[in-house]
Amino acid sequence: MPSLPQERVIQGPTPLDLNTELPYQSTMKRKVRKKKKKGTITANVAGTKFEIVRLVIDEMGFMKTPDEDETSNLIWCDSAVQQEKIAELQNYQRINHFPGMGEICRKDFLARNMTKMIKSRPLDYAFVPRTWIFPAEYTQFQNYMKELKKKRKQKTFIVKPANGAMGHGISLIRNGDKLPSQDHLIVQEYIEKPFLMEGYKFDLRIYILVTSCDPLKIFLYHDGLVRMGTEKYIPPNESNLTQLYMHLTNYSVNKHNEHFERDETENKGSKRSIKWFTEFLQANQHDVAKFWSDISELVVKTLIVAEPHVLHAYRMCRPGQPPGSESVCFEVLGFDILLDRKLKPWLLEINRAPSFGTDQKIDYDVKKGVLLNALKLLNIRTSDKRKNLAKQKAEAQRRLYGQNSIKRPLPGSSDWEQQRHQLEKRKEELKERLAQVRKQISKEEHENRHMGNYRRIYPPEDKTLLEKYENLLAVAFQTFLSGRAASFQRELNNPLKRMKEEDILDLLEQCEIDDEKLMGKTTKSRGPKPLSSMPESTEIMKRQKYYSSDSSYGSSNSSSESDENEKDEYQNKKREKQVTYNLKQSNHYKLIQPSSSIRRSVSCPRSISSQSPSCADIRPFSAQQVISASRPTSGSRSHSLNRASSYTRHLPQSNDASSSDSLMSESLRKLRPKEQEDDLTSQTLFVLKDMKIRFPGKSDAESLILIEDIIDNWKYHKTKVASYWLIKLDSVKQRKVLDIVKTSVRTVLPRIWKVPDVEEVNLYRIFNRVFNRLLWSHGQGLWNCFCDSGSSWESIFNKSPEVVTPLQLQCCQRLVELCKQCLLVVYKYASDSRGSLSGIGTDWGNSSSR
């Protein structure tokens, strides 16, 4: 009989090796490796060839995902990514490239955009060597060469491929006749007198982090690489034009030279650190602070050129994303900068994919710091994905059920309904901007704590420098997006964009007041604010007549002895009442937490964290603390706003009363004495009363007669002034009118108060609030001052925790009077010029008020 096949023969159990792996076991292991831990930040690094990126990802505790995973929190690519990929990202994801950044990273695009900005602002962009783009500007270059020959001058030019990299295809020429006319090239004037180090030419690789384009946020890393040539530098001549190791500083070129020195220390070799270089400058008596300042300015001005392109491309990729929301893009850029012999920085090129190769230890140290600090600044959190999904679900429900949507008024609706609609729309706009401001404040606080070796260079802390950059940014938008992006222009000119949290809250309060009036609700009188919330505030109210706004500065300054005695007696009574309250009394003045939808954030300059003292945190209150805590909360303010006192924020949460008192006294020592503050305020009032609004081409007396004539014939002029101010002028031109007064005040205050920055003066901050209030509701705030109807500008002080003295109030009243006169003069000037607004500008401001 035939036997059964061998494979079917049943045999005894064969022993298995313990290390033998069954087929399903390996499958299970792979599945276990793919499983993500809950609460882990994931990173997709399939698009990078640099090992240092993976090392930094591991050090940050991120989990690397498979190559095909597109849902990672972080995606890192060496090359630029397609706009479609950015459009598909979820809000919780981050990718290391911005769309549109190629406008400054390609040599030909950079040259084209810089040329446009140089035409508008030649002095601000004098850090770019003169450049021609071939073939478009071949004729201009040849004409320039002919002019040089006529003057018997000879210059050296460096020729680069339009989209080249790593030093490929670069050459030096002195005769332009042999250049091909149809090739895509960049021709630049060669900087023949560079700053030398040990006889070698070098350039600097500066690392820049851009975390957001809306708004623009730029950080500079305070270290980098010094890349040196490998042959001693000799100014270019016919014999050494081909010696690229002498004239080029690219690492990719010089590393092939036998004289290239690799050294493990940062102060030797052909590649060194900028940290060492700054020490070298300091040792040789060079100004290191100016060096970093010049570098920062060069970087910011260059990125200002890119901002319109980047923002436009980003908005196209993320059309549903509101302005100011979290950016899904960031970018680490490598700026190549050359220093001339006067240490002036010159921009050579920008790399959007700088090499993170680590051939030497110095590369590893510098580049690891660049990446590690950048990822810490980004603040990628495990909760981002969960919050994003919850937000999407909530938005879907709102769309489905129509929640929080403002219905448009029906055609033929009453004026009352239309006014209600406008108020609701205005409130939503203010709340949205308030949320953006608070989010930015929170983000800045995180950045300040985790900046590492980075420094924020935009927006700068210097207000003057910020204003200069904002002007350049406006020029850039007009240059590159003129006629193509009107929405960007409107957004740039939106006054809400420049407002702080306190100003937005003031406007929100006013909206609620107007809403109450429309609804017919009874509102409390909103006259000038009492000076204190202590019992003696009633006495102050009785003395309001003494501090009347009608009293002139001269009379108050030369008051009788009886008035001075009366004031001294009042001050003595006030000092007697400044006692420390015991526990029972302090319980009466506890700060009550109201149920409100909008509260001041901790970061608001005049705000606090709304925390009532807990049982474990009860301690005696001082008189100043009682003043702040005893302010009425929900009873005296609108239900959706909460303005807590500014003192509580600074109180340490400790049981030791003496420590809180010492901190309080330390902070008070930094303030000016009250007598000195009052004296300086009096001087300011004197100057404001002496200030006049002058009509162009007329004397002070003639200008005053002109203003009085308009007031005397107010019935005739009223409708015309209203039409001009409220209808004809948009918000930008309205602001320009008030800027005439504001500029003069900004000039005067630093001289009186002896401060370098006018923002340090508390009185100027109060003035700013008044200016914003006058511009409220498209100029309605100032118009209310003419017709004595509606809410007074003084209502902004009603709920603010900041105490406004009678002298400060008089200064504000004079300021408002100057603004009213300024409007009348501008109106008259415009009507005489047949509606021309050419007078509103810098020259007007310089000649109109003094």
Beta strands, then each sheet from edge to edge (+ up, - down):
strand 1: 42-47
strand 2: 63-64
strand 3: 74-77
strand 4: 94-95
strand 5: 131-133
strand 6: 157-161
strand 7: 171-173
strand 8: 185-189
strand 9: 202-213
strand 10: 216-228
strand 11: 271-273
strand 12: 331-339
strand 13: 345-351
strand 14: 454-458
strand 15: 598-599
strand 16: 641-642
sheet 1: 2+ 1+ 3+ 4+
sheet 2: 5+ 8- 6+ 7-
sheet 3: 11+ 10- 9+ 12- 13+
sheet 4: 11+ 10- 14+
sheet 5: 15+ 16+
end
